[in-house]
Amino acid sequence: MYQYDSYDQSMVDARVAEFRGQVERRLAGDLTEDQFKPLRLKNGLYLQLHAYMLRVAVPYGTLNSRQMRMLGDIADKYDRGYGHFTTRQNIQYNWIKLEDAPDILADLASVEMHAIQTSGNCIRNTTSDQFAGAAADELVDPRPYAELLRQWSTFHPEFDYLPRKFKIAIIGSETDRAAMKLHDIGIQLVKNDAGEIGCRFYVGGGMGRTPMIAPVIGDFVSPLQMVSYAEACLRVYNRYGRRDNKYKARIKILVHEIGADEYRRQVEEEFAHILTLGLEPPAAELERIKGFFEQPGFDANASDELDLSDPDFALWVDQNVHAHKQPGYAIVNISLKPVGGIPGDATADQIRLMADLALAHSFDELRVTHAQNIVLPHVKKADLYGLWQKLDEAGLAAANLDLIGDIIACPGLDYCALANARSIPVAQKISNRFADLGRQRELGELKLKISGCINACGHHHAGHIGILGVDRKGVENYQLLLGGCEGADTSLGTITGPGFNEDGIVDAVEKATDVYLAQRAEGERFVDTYRRIGMAPFKEAIYAKEPANG
Amino acid sequence: MVEQNLRYRSDEPVSDPAVTVDAFADQNNATAVRIEPGDDARALLPHLDRIALVEVNFPAYTDGRGYSAARILREHGYAGELRAVGDVLLDQLSHMRRCGFDSFAPNQAISSEAADKAFATWPDVYQKTVDGRPAIWAKRHPA
């Protein structure tokens, strides 16, 4: 894992000092709330419905046990004993006092963490593949490149007041586990026939109210020009992105309106100019960073054997454990989606337990996933049974990864000032309706994603089943979408028709799964069946009138 | 409006009134020009040798186009005064300086002491820009 040197540390420390001063000015009345708002937002501090919310950056979703333990301690010390892991691989605390915020940032800085640029119209925390450095199908480890982007984007003086927020994801595997094409910039590290590494830049994707899949803008950019190319992409956007309407201000709208070819032409022109300026960190810097991401000291003699005689353990292994590139090791997914639970929430004790397990069994590493789960990337297969028992005791062994119980949901109207409807109770009801694990497994891979408003933090466009909460004349109403998907076959969901109330949406989801079970062909996932048979059979079942006499 | 200028240059201030980018193209003797957010700073590049002052207007601090305009001018060798005017706030000064601004005419007065403190916020910087400060990567790998 990357470790700060004195430069990185002093930058984060300077930020804490700056923010402490700003909070003092606010508390003393020298700054109005209007003047203070953009300053606190640059440090991830939102004023929500009931309290301040602090969003802490987890750079490319990677943590060590010391950092994870601190996240648990902060939950106890400054919040109500829990934290909420988000779809952007970050963590949020929902019950923060303004006067505590500088102390929390200082605590974070003591473990090389921060809340820099987790909000505001700037470059946000770069996200990545939660299996980076561990996945069997990995071509290039994306983490060093993500760290290079982290440093470049931190306090970038030109891009702090963009037309709108800006999200970058980077992956290095064939399989896209980061929804890369649904980002403002998605970078896929690829290799050409000569074995050289290149960055394929997808620009102009996004969710929100106008979801778009990003087109390829730069097909094969040298990794030693990655920062310059990103700089060119951002400068064109900063100059020409729309500022007249915040709903049309994301880069996806610019790329869509002028066209990918024209945007590419402008980027290439700016890129040629930027290359003359020498802004790119040297190869030696990339090499220095790569040094922090060496493969851990795996035991070459670790056994690939696994005793699956305990059926519950066997189910968990089958569902939540992923192939590792190193024989004798496995990638463990810890689901934060217990039956009836709040997706992504973990208690302080659970967070500290996961930290301890990472230290003991995963070379001191954890990852946060965009599906709001936690990953232990490097676990010896021989350790799995003992690890599972400890997770099970702590309520962390839900064996439902990628099943219908593994629901993504935004905080919704229970917390969020932007929301139109609650997300959490809907997630809980669906989780309860499909509580039976056998039933979930029968339905197979089924990604269900819920957003409490059009901003789509719950990624509803990309759910095999998506749910969008809206406000209809003061009443919460839920629209159902089918057929969304992230990854290599990214597609956007389609709305079935009129919306439902809270119980009605749960019934509608169940009817959609019934259609799938009745119509699926051998080996088809829900989304595959939907793609083959289309919307009509689903719509018919979902909106069928109940017989008059039962 | 308080007429207060923070200026970090040793040459004599230009007294000519700044003209719009459109007007500038037709006035061969103009030496000061004012860029609005929607103007293309590159339109000035053929005339940099006769410009002594560029004002970049920020009607709202949230409109960040002026940062790119400033950098583009400096990247192409503009060495005259580059002044940020309008909704220029204390907490933006440091980034503006990094993008090449060397004078500031904020709507609301900022004391030079507060400004100096703002410029000193960051002990180091992660990016090479046009202000001559070495990026952290350059310090890590001295040539």
Chai-1 contact restraints between the chains, C-beta under 6 A:
chainA,res_idxA,chainB,res_idxB,connection_type,confidence,min_distance_angstrom,max_distance_angstrom,comment,restraint_id
A,Y7,B,D124,contact,1.0,0.0,6.0,A-B,restraint_1
A,Y7,B,I136,contact,1.0,0.0,6.0,A-B,restraint_2
A,S10,B,P123,contact,1.0,0.0,6.0,A-B,restraint_3
A,A14,B,W122,contact,1.0,0.0,6.0,A-B,restraint_4
A,A14,B,P123,contact,1.0,0.0,6.0,A-B,restraint_5
A,E18,B,T121,contact,1.0,0.0,6.0,A-B,restraint_6
A,L39,B,D91,contact,1.0,0.0,6.0,A-B,restraint_7
A,Q151,B,Y126,contact,1.0,0.0,6.0,A-B,restraint_8
A,T154,B,Y126,contact,1.0,0.0,6.0,A-B,restraint_9
A,H156,B,Q127,contact,1.0,0.0,6.0,A-B,restraint_10
A,P157,B,H95,contact,1.0,0.0,6.0,A-B,restraint_11
A,P157,B,R98,contact,1.0,0.0,6.0,A-B,restraint_12
A,P157,B,C99,contact,1.0,0.0,6.0,A-B,restraint_13
A,E158,B,Y67,contact,1.0,0.0,6.0,A-B,restraint_14
A,E158,B,S68,contact,1.0,0.0,6.0,A-B,restraint_15
A,E158,B,R71,contact,1.0,0.0,6.0,A-B,restraint_16
A,E158,B,C99,contact,1.0,0.0,6.0,A-B,restraint_17
A,D160,B,H95,contact,1.0,0.0,6.0,A-B,restraint_18
A,Y161,B,T62,contact,1.0,0.0,6.0,A-B,restraint_19
A,Y161,B,G64,contact,1.0,0.0,6.0,A-B,restraint_20
A,R235,B,S68,contact,1.0,0.0,6.0,A-B,restraint_21
A,N238,B,G64,contact,1.0,0.0,6.0,A-B,restraint_22
A,N238,B,S68,contact,1.0,0.0,6.0,A-B,restraint_23
A,R239,B,R65,contact,1.0,0.0,6.0,A-B,restraint_24
A,R239,B,S68,contact,1.0,0.0,6.0,A-B,restraint_25
A,L279,B,K128,contact,1.0,0.0,6.0,A-B,restraint_26
A,P281,B,W137,contact,1.0,0.0,6.0,A-B,restraint_27
A,P282,B,H141,contact,1.0,0.0,6.0,A-B,restraint_28
A,A284,B,H141,contact,1.0,0.0,6.0,A-B,restraint_29
A,E285,B,W137,contact,1.0,0.0,6.0,A-B,restraint_30
